[in-house]
Amino acid sequence: MRNIYTLVVFAIILSSCAVKNQHNYSDTLRSRSYVEIDLQDIIYLGETEISYEYSRYLLFGTFIISINEEAPDNSIKNYVEIPYSTLGSIRSIFEPNMKRALHKAYLEFPNADYLEISASRIQTQQMFLGRRIKKSAKVKAFKYKYAQ
């Protein structure tokens, strides 16, 4: 019985000697890198509309109808990623096929530094045992003036 008490006391003593590591990351990368940009430093290149249309049957299968009003070519798939903030509405429209549609903006404005989604729209058409969905977005392209 005495061995059990000794073991319990020894276990309590060892467990109370835990080491606490605390790291303070208050100096983030954002505070170290600072660039000041005015509206005169941004050049508006233009605007385009991207779209993706598909049909869904019985909540199971989907069939791609068009990407940017053209039949999709699944032999070559190009995706474009836009770094965006935590805006839920913008994040929800960018599924993989909308990223494929965004390739159109990348081709029209190859020297753009910044692409911005200014508006998005989702159209739904009810069909028998399914629906037809079209997602579209307006994309604006900008370029930064660099000091030489």
C-alpha positions, 0 to 999 in steps of 0.5 A: 500500500505504501508503494501505491502512495509513493507512486501517486505522490511521485506522479503528481510531483512529476506532472506538476513540473510541466514546462510552458512554452509561450511564443509571441508572434506580434511582429508579423510580416505585414508590419515589416513590409510596407508599401504606400500606394495612391490611386494615381499609382494604379492603372485601370486596364479594363473589365471582362465577364466570366461565366460557368454554366452547368446542370445538376440532376437529382442532386448527384451528377453535374454536367458542364454545359459551358465555360465562358459561353464556349463548350469546355475542352477537358483535355487542357484545363487552366486554373487561375487563383486570385488571392482574396480576403475572407469575403464569404460571397466571393469565396463561395463562387470560386469553385474549380470551374469558376477558376477555369473561367477566370483564365479568360481574364488572365488571357485578356489582361496578361500584364495585369498585376491585380484582378478584382471581382466587382460583381457576381451573379448566380442564375438558377433554372428549375428543370424536371428532376434537376436544375440548370445553374449559371454563375457569372462574375465581372472582373476588373484588371489593374496594373501598378505603376512602378517607380524606376 
